[in-house]
Amino acid sequence: MISFIALSLPIFGVVALGWIATRMSLSNQTVIDALGVFSFRFALPVLVFRLVAGQPLTSSFNLTFYGGYLTSGGLLFMLAFGVFRLLTGRSVAVAGAYATTATVSNLGFLGPPLMLAFFGERGAGPLAMAILAEIMILLTVGGVLMGAAHGGMGVRSLALRGTVQNPIVMAIVIGAVLAATGFPLPAPVDRFLGFLGASAGPTALFALGGALALQKIDRKTAIAAGAIAVTKLVIYPVLVWGVLTYIFRTGTFWLEEGILIAALPPAGNIYVLAQRYGADHDVVSAGIVLSTLVSVATVPLAAWLVLG
């Protein structure tokens, strides 16, 4: 257990540093936004592209794993949507926002540094598959539901365009094409990409911590946020374990990483969608903050249970 805490601590430590710096006014919204843009649009896509392009395609892509992970996420999404709508009596948009928060992981900012720490570069394959499942499918469906009250093709086309134009998704696709050709990156290009990609982890994590510092949890939202956190951090990885083990029967490596990916806290961009469409963004924000705080303990615990 101690070894997994030691692997996770530096990563969550940078998140804490971003949080502290923002709370002490050493950083502000402008700085956080700039770091977030740099990480999301440049450093993280380069990191993912280089990892995917540098491995044989069979190491990065596994249709059985993709089908199993997407099935797990889809089942939980539908279950969470139905339960939240039934118990809270809220609208389709709000229930969709809650379900999306409970099933779409922080695969951009937390995924790469944690999976690389636990699995090395081979961890890029399952991570890429999970991104294609959660970002391209679940987040798109969630965005459509959140925008249901606004109606029209505009919401659907906006959600689809935002997914297809996601720079990390594009990096996976382009990297897979290059890996399929077997053409190696020229050494100077590879060094440049490695240098730029190395900045992805620290900048993304610092920006994540700063963004969390600007959001709050109050008593009114604590219960709903707690339900979202339990669904995301406990139920989701357990469901992935069951589906990948007993239905799709993936290999041990894909099973282990799939569980740990599902154990990550929710993605921050869900809050942006919920805020845009007025889908109870306060609870979504609280769910993201609470899940991320609790994941400091649950992610190393999950790694110990799965890998230890």
C-alpha positions in Angstrom: 0.0 0.0 0.0 2.8 2.4 0.9 4.4 2.0 -2.5 1.2 2.9 -4.3 0.8 5.9 -2.1 4.4 6.9 -2.9 3.6 6.6 -6.6 0.5 8.7 -6.4 1.7 11.3 -3.9 3.8 13.4 -6.3 0.9 13.6 -8.7 -1.7 14.7 -6.2 1.0 16.8 -4.6 1.1 19.0 -7.7 -2.7 19.3 -7.6 -2.4 20.4 -4.0 0.3 22.9 -5.0 -2.1 24.5 -7.6 -4.9 24.6 -5.0 -2.7 26.2 -2.3 -1.2 28.7 -4.8 -4.7 29.8 -5.9 -6.1 29.9 -2.3 -3.1 32.1 -1.3 -3.7 34.4 -4.3 -0.3 33.4 -5.8 -2.2 32.3 -8.8 -5.5 33.4 -10.3 -8.2 32.5 -12.8 -6.2 34.0 -15.7 -3.1 31.9 -14.8 -5.2 28.7 -14.4 -7.0 29.3 -17.7 -3.7 29.8 -19.5 -2.1 26.7 -18.0 -5.3 24.7 -18.8 -5.3 25.8 -22.4 -1.6 25.0 -22.8 -2.0 21.6 -21.3 -5.2 20.6 -23.0 -4.4 21.9 -26.5 -0.7 21.4 -26.8 1.2 19.4 -24.1 -1.3 16.6 -23.4 -2.1 15.8 -27.1 1.6 15.7 -27.9 2.2 13.3 -24.9 -0.6 11.0 -26.0 0.3 11.1 -29.7 3.9 10.2 -29.0 2.9 7.3 -26.7 0.4 5.9 -29.2 2.5 6.4 -32.3 5.6 4.9 -30.6 4.0 1.5 -29.9 2.7 -1.3 -32.2 -1.0 -0.8 -32.9 -1.9 -4.1 -31.3 -0.4 -2.8 -28.0 -2.6 0.3 -28.0 -5.9 -0.9 -29.4 -8.0 -3.8 -28.1 -11.5 -4.0 -29.3 -12.5 -6.4 -26.6 -11.4 -4.0 -23.9 -13.0 -1.1 -25.7 -16.3 -3.0 -26.0 -16.2 -4.0 -22.3 -15.2 -0.6 -21.0 -17.9 1.1 -23.1 -20.5 -1.4 -22.0 -19.6 -0.8 -18.3 -19.8 3.0 -18.7 -23.0 2.8 -20.7 -24.7 0.6 -18.1 -23.7 2.8 -15.3 -24.7 5.9 -17.2 -28.2 4.6 -17.8 -28.5 3.3 -14.2 -27.3 6.6 -12.7 -29.5 8.6 -15.0 -32.6 6.6 -14.0 -31.9 6.6 -10.3 -31.0 10.3 -10.1 -34.1 11.2 -12.1 -36.3 9.0 -10.0 -35.0 10.0 -6.5 -34.5 13.7 -7.1 -37.4 14.4 -9.5 -35.1 16.7 -11.4 -35.2 17.3 -15.2 -33.6 15.2 -17.9 -30.9 17.8 -18.2 -30.0 17.7 -14.5 -30.1 13.9 -14.3 -27.9 13.8 -17.5 -25.4 16.1 -15.8 -25.3 13.9 -12.7 -24.9 10.7 -14.7 -22.2 12.2 -16.9 -20.3 13.3 -13.8 -20.5 9.8 -12.4 -19.1 8.1 -15.5 -16.7 10.4 -17.3 -13.3 10.3 -15.7 -10.6 12.9 -15.6 -8.6 11.1 -18.4 -6.9 14.2 -19.7 -5.3 15.8 -16.6 -5.0 12.9 -14.1 -5.1 9.9 -16.5 -1.7 10.2 -18.2 0.5 10.9 -15.1 -1.2 8.2 -13.0 -1.4 5.5 -15.6 2.2 6.1 -16.7 3.3 5.9 -13.0 1.5 2.6 -12.5 2.1 0.9 -15.8 4.8 2.8 -17.7 4.4 3.6 -21.4 2.3 0.5 -22.1 -0.4 2.2 -20.1 -1.2 4.5 -23.0 -3.2 1.9 -24.9 -6.0 1.3 -22.4 -6.0 5.0 -21.6 -6.6 5.8 -25.3 -9.4 3.3 -25.5 -11.0 4.7 -22.4 -10.8 8.2 -23.8 -12.5 7.1 -27.0 -15.2 5.4 -25.0 -15.9 8.1 -22.4 -15.2 11.3 -24.3 -16.5 10.3 -27.7 -19.6 8.4 -26.5 -20.6 9.1 -22.9 -19.7 12.8 -22.8 -21.5 13.4 -26.1 -24.6 11.7 -24.8 -24.4 13.6 -21.6 -24.0 16.9 -23.5 -27.1 16.2 -25.5 -29.1 15.4 -22.4 -27.9 18.5 -20.6 -28.9 20.6 -23.6 -32.3 18.8 -24.0 -34.2 21.9 -22.7 -32.6 24.0 -25.4 -33.7 21.6 -28.2 -32.7 21.5 -31.8 -29.9 20.2 -33.8 -27.7 22.9 -32.4 -27.0 21.1 -29.1 -26.3 17.8 -30.8 -24.0 19.2 -33.4 -22.2 21.3 -30.7 -21.6 18.2 -28.5 -20.5 16.2 -31.5 -18.2 18.9 -32.8 -16.7 19.4 -29.4 -15.9 15.7 -29.1 -14.5 15.2 -32.6 -12.4 18.4 -32.3 -11.1 17.4 -28.9 -7.3 17.7 -29.4 -6.6 14.6 -27.3 -9.0 12.5 -29.3 -7.4 13.8 -32.5 -3.9 12.9 -31.1 -5.0 9.3 -30.5 -6.4 9.0 -34.1 -3.4 10.5 -35.8 -1.0 8.5 -33.5 -2.8 5.3 -34.4 -2.5 6.0 -38.1 1.2 6.6 -37.7 1.6 3.4 -35.6 -0.3 1.4 -38.3 2.2 2.6 -41.0 5.2 1.5 -38.8 6.9 4.7 -39.8 9.2 5.9 -36.9 9.3 9.6 -35.9 12.5 11.3 -37.0 14.8 11.8 -34.0 14.6 15.6 -33.8 10.8 15.5 -34.0 10.7 12.8 -31.4 12.9 14.8 -29.0 10.8 18.0 -29.6 7.6 16.0 -28.8 9.2 14.4 -25.8 10.3 17.8 -24.4 6.9 19.4 -25.0 5.0 16.3 -23.7 7.0 16.2 -20.5 5.4 19.5 -19.4 1.9 18.0 -19.7 1.7 16.4 -16.3 2.9 19.3 -14.1 1.0 22.0 -15.9 -2.2 20.0 -16.2 -2.2 19.0 -12.5 -1.4 22.5 -11.3 -4.2 23.9 -13.4 -6.5 21.2 -12.0 -5.6 22.1 -8.4 -6.2 25.8 -9.2 -9.6 25.1 -10.8 -10.7 23.1 -7.7 -9.7 25.9 -5.4 -12.1 28.2 -7.2 -15.0 25.8 -6.6 -16.8 25.1 -3.4 -19.0 22.6 -1.6 -21.9 23.8 0.6 -24.3 21.9 2.7 -27.1 22.1 0.2 -25.0 20.2 -2.5 -23.1 17.9 -0.2 -25.5 14.9 -0.3 -25.9 14.9 -4.1 -22.2 15.4 -4.5 -21.5 12.5 -2.1 -23.8 10.2 -4.1 -22.0 11.1 -7.3 -18.6 10.5 -5.7 -19.6 7.0 -4.4 -20.9 6.1 -7.9 -17.8 7.3 -9.6 -15.1 6.1 -7.2 -16.6 2.8 -6.0 -19.5 1.5 -8.2 -17.8 2.3 -11.5 -14.6 0.4 -11.0 -16.4 -2.5 -9.4 -18.7 -2.7 -12.4 -15.7 -2.5 -14.8 -14.1 -5.4 -12.9 -17.3 -7.5 -13.2 -17.9 -6.8 -16.9 -14.3 -7.2 -18.0 -13.7 -10.3 -15.9 -16.9 -12.3 -16.4 -18.4 -11.1 -19.7 -15.6 -9.8 -22.0 -12.7 -11.8 -20.3 -10.0 -9.4 -21.2 -6.4 -10.1 -20.3 -5.0 -9.2 -16.8 -3.2 -6.1 -17.9 -6.2 -4.6 -19.6 -8.5 -5.5 -16.7 -6.1 -3.9 -14.1 -5.8 -0.7 -16.0 -9.5 -0.5 -16.8 -10.4 -0.7 -13.2 -7.9 2.0 -12.2 -9.0 4.3 -15.0 -12.6 3.9 -13.8 -11.5 4.8 -10.3 -10.4 8.3 -11.4 -12.5 11.3 -10.3 -14.8 13.1 -12.8 -13.5 15.3 -15.6 -13.7 19.1 -15.0 -15.1 19.9 -18.4 -18.4 18.4 -17.3 -18.9 21.4 -15.2 -18.5 23.7 -18.2 -21.3 21.9 -20.0 -23.5 21.9 -17.0 -23.0 25.6 -16.4 -23.6 26.4 -20.1 -27.0 24.6 -20.1 -28.0 25.4 -16.5 -28.0 21.8 -15.5 -27.4 22.2 -11.8 -23.7 23.1 -12.2 -23.3 23.7 -8.4 -23.9 20.0 -7.7 -21.7 19.0 -10.6 -18.9 21.2 -9.3 -19.3 19.9 -5.8 -19.3 16.3 -7.1 -16.0 16.9 -9.0 -14.3 18.6 -6.1 -15.4 16.0 -3.5 -14.5 13.1 -5.8 -11.1 14.5 -6.5 -10.4 15.1 -2.8 -11.5 11.6 -1.9 -9.6 10.1 -4.8 -6.3 11.1 -3.1 -7.0 8.1 -0.8 -9.1 5.8 -3.0 -6.8 5.7 -6.1 -3.8 4.4 -4.2 -6.2 2.0 -2.4 -7.6 0.8 -5.7 -4.1 0.3 -7.1 -3.1 -1.7 -4.0 -6.2 -3.9 -4.4 -5.7 -4.4 -8.1 -1.9 -4.6 -8.4 -0.7 -5.4 -5.0 
